[in-house]
Amino acid sequence: MRKKNNFVDEEKNPCLKESQLTIKCYERHSYDREKCFFEIENYKACKKFWGEVGAFRRSQGTYPALPPLAERERVKREYLASKKKQ
């Protein structure tokens, strides 16, 4: 049953894994933000990326704003490929 809930959570929160890693780091290091700098920055980058994806899709009239879970890897690959070309 937990696995199904995880799927639903991940469907709504594309940064679930990054969030969980940040929380684990906080717990491991008594909530010392300096020791969890990389986890925090990774989580922020994830939120920014998917926020931009959602905003773009909404501006194009594409719903849902976040792509389905099965398409997210493709979206990330395409984004990274477009960044390499710049």
Stockholm file with secondary structure:
# STOCKHOLM 1.0

chainA/1-86         MRKKNNFVDEEKNPCLKESQLTIKCYERHSYDREKCFFEIENYKACKKFWGEVGAFRRSQGTYPALPPLAERERVKREYLASKKKQ
#=GR chainA/1-86 SS CHHHHHHHHHHHCTTHHHHHHHHHHHHHTTTCGGGGHHHHHHHHHHHHHHHHHHHHHHHTTCSSSSCCGGGHHHHHHHHHHHHHHC
#=GC SS_cons        CHHHHHHHHHHHCTTHHHHHHHHHHHHHTTTCGGGGHHHHHHHHHHHHHHHHHHHHHHHTTCSSSSCCGGGHHHHHHHHHHHHHHC
//
